[in-house]
């Protein structure tokens, strides 16, 4: 079972060229947030813990909504049977942006489905991590919470950037062909 779950993750990384760019901007923003958190003290331990707890709670709600949104996109994509979807299934992806998987160039439909499936898996893993974090946050040293917050910022931004790309791809899928 566990190998099936991670197939979309593997295919996502295998099929993308310059995949590191999807990590670069979130990484820079997260590092900037970490530096600010280290340089500026926002208050005592109690205030930091309350702020962190609120941050994690808000993210749990946001990620749960994003998961349902992403699953809805998958549902629309796989249940739609129109000429645009058929065209996506028949059109090969750009060889400059996407690498072949198992010796075969992916279709635009597979690229879009891969993006969304990747995002759903990352969102679910992140949600589980956030729930775990909310349960153990009182056991962690306050200084650790700054690093964890930075990691959370990185992950949520990465999820949002991949989701934005997927939404733009969906938009172009159902938009009239403009050349």
N, C-alpha and C positions, 0 to 999 in steps of 0.2 A: 504494500500500500504506500509506504513512504517514498518509494522510487517514482511512483506515478504522480504524486503530489509535486515533486520537484522537476518533472519533465518540462513544464512551461518555463521555469526559471532557467534551466539549462539551454533550452532552445532560444530563449530571449538573448542570452549572452553569446551563444554561438552564432546567431544570425545577424547581430548588429556590428557594424563597423563604427569605431569611435564611440563606443558605449560609455567610455569614461566621461564624456562631456555631460551626460545626464547626471553625473555625480559631482562634477566640478563646482558648479554654482552653489548647490546646497552645502557642499563642503566648505566653501569660502564663507558663506553666511554663518554657518554653524561655528566655524573657528572665530569669526569676528564676535559672535555672541559669547563664546567662551572667554575670549580675551577681555571683553567688557565686564563679564561676571567676575573674573579673577581680579581685575583692576579696581572695580568699584564694589564696595560692600553695600548690599541693599538692606541690611538690618540684622537684627539678632536671629538666633537659631529658630525661634518660634515663628517669626515672620517669614523666614526662608522656607520653612516646612509648610506653612499655610499657603504661600505662593506656589510652591512646587505641587502641592496636593491639588490646588485649583487648576494648575496647568495640565496635570495628568488627567484629571476628571474631564476637563474640556476636550482634551485630545481623544479620550475614549468615546465621547459623544460624536466628535467629528469623524473619527475613523469608522465608527459604526455606520454613519450616514454615507460615507464614501464607499464602503463595502456594498451597501444596497444600491447605490448609484452605479457602481461598476458592474454588479450582477445584472442590473437592468439593461445596461449597454450590451452585455453579452446576450441577454435574452432577445433584445431587438435585433442584434446582428445575426444570430443563428435562426431566428424565426422569420425573418424577412425573406421574402422570395420575390424580389423585383429585379428589374434589369440592371440597376446599379450594383446590387449585391452580386448578381451573376457576372457582371463586368469585372468586379473586384476579384472574383474567384478565377477568372480567365486571364487576368493581367499579371504578368511577372513584376516583381518588385525591382526597384532600381539597383543595379549591380554595384553602383558606386557607394550606396548607403547600406546595403544588406548583403551578407554573405550567404552562400548556399548551405543548406542543412542536408546532410546525408547525400551530397552530390546534386541536389536539386534546388534551383532558385525558388524561393517562396513566392506565393501569390500575394497581392495586396491584401486580400481577405485574411490570409494566414498571418501577415504582419500585424494587422489590426487586432485580430483575435489574440495573437501572442502578447501584444502590448497590454491588453485588458486583462488577460489571464495572469500575466506577470504581476500586474498591479493588485489584483484581488488576493493573490497568494501573499504578497508583501504586506498588504493591509491586514490580512488575518493574522499573520505572524506578529506584526506590530501590535495589533489589538491584544493578543495574548500576552505579549511583553508588557504592555501598559497596565493590564489588569494585575499581572504579577507585581509590577512595580508599585502599584497602588497599595498592595497588601504588605510589601516589605519596606516601604519608604521610611518608616519610623525606625527601622533597624540600621539604616545607612548613615554614615557620617555626613554632616552638612556639606562639607567641601565636595563630596562625591556627587551630590545633587546638581552642582554646577556642571560637571562633566556629563552627567546623564541628560540634563536639559539640553546641552549642546548636541548630543547624539539624537535626542528626540526632534530637535529643530532640523537636523540633517535629514532624518528619515521622512518626516512629514513633508518637507520641501521636495524631496525626491519623488515621493508618491504624487504630490500635486503636479509636478512637472510632467511626469509620465501620463497622468490623467489628462492634463491639458493637451498633450500631444494626441492622445486617444480621442478626445472630444473634437479636436480640429480634424482628425482623420474621419470621424463619423460625419461631421458637418460636410466635408468635401464629398463623402460617399453619397449623401442624399441631396446634394446641391446639383442643380442643372449643370451639365458639362459646359464649362466656359473655356474657350481656347483663344 
